[in-house]
């Protein structure tokens, strides 16, 4: 005697479809901002490009990462990066900042995009300071000195999603390039600011002038060092 498995009911099939859609939505939410997901669903395949007159961009990476990875080995290096990036992500959420992407040991974030805010530069400065504290904690955990170089610039940016396969939310423009150059120029353990970023931070943060510096592709620019929150009296 043979038995035929009962055919799933329409309600069960619908439940599985809804569960699959919810899981897909959850994955997308970790990759793209909510408003981008909604726009992609409304107009699939259409490029999303927006302009923002005033935003702040941060680039950070670990000083001497190649040497650190050789000392720790592959498994411990991956564990270090995973834990550190998770902390950075939590801090970005805490400060209302949008993570853009990671690039090896590098981290990129923006504030004032996609949601505009009057205090976008302050939010990003607090993130940068907290990231340094997270690196100090990682140093104690691993027994290896871990310091960050961070660059922050403020100004207009373009943002959006371009392409069809493996798309991602990204930002472009001179402000992005400026922040990237500042990160590469920053001494180990320091946060370099563009003149505009320093101006927008105002007196609520402790900064000091570093002088005029030649920045590739942008010419001579004034740079500042961010040392902490609160003015020096």
Residue, then its C-alpha position, 0 to 999 in steps of 0.5 A: x500500500x502506498x501513501x501520497x503526502x498531503x498537498x500543502x494547503x494554499x494557506x501554508x504556501x502563502x505562509x512560506x512565501x511571506x516568510x521568504x519575503x520577510x527574510x529577504x527584506x531583513x537581508x536588504x535592510x542590512x545592505x540598503x537604507x529603508x527608503x532605497x529599498x522602497x524606491x527599488x521596489x517601486x521602480x526596479x532597475x531605475x538608477x537612484x541618484x540624489x544630491x545633498x548640499x551639506x553632509x559629512x563623510x568619514x573614512x577610517x582604517x587601521x594603522x599598520x594593518x598588514x603587520x598586525x595581521x601577520x602577527x595575529x595570523x589569519x583566524x585571529x585577524x578575521x576575529x579582530x576585524x569582525x568584532x571591531x566592525x560590529x562595534x563600529x556598526x553599533x556606534x554608527x546606529x547609536x549616533x544616527x550615522x549611515x555606514x556606507x561600506x567596509x574595505x578590508x580594514x577600512x570603514x566608510x560612513x556618512x552623516x546627513x545622508x539619506x536623512x538630512x540633519x543640522x548636526x550631521x558633522x557633530x554626529x560623525x565627530x562623535x562616531x570618530x571619537x568612539x571608534x578610537x575608544x573601540x580600537x583601544x578596547x581591541x588593543x587590550x583584548x588582543x595585546x596588539x596596539x591598534x590605532x586608527x587613522x580617520x579623515x572627516x570632510x563636510x560639504x555637498x555629496x551625491x548618493x544613490x544606487x547605480x547598476x543592476x547586479x550586486x548593487x550597493x548604496x554609495x556616495x560620490x563627489x569632492x567631499x568624499x575624495x577630501x575625506x579619503x585623502x585626509x584619512x590617508x594623511x592622518x598620523x596614527x591615532x589622529x582624526x583629521x578634519x577639513x576646514x569646513x568640517x571644523x567650521x561646522x563643529x564649532x565650539x562644542x569640540x576641541x580642535x587644533x589647527x594643523x596648517x595648510x596641506x597639499x591634497x592630491x586633486x584638491x590643491x592646498x587646504x587647511x586641516x584640523x585635528x579633532x582631539x575631543x568633545x568640548x571646547x578648551x578653556 
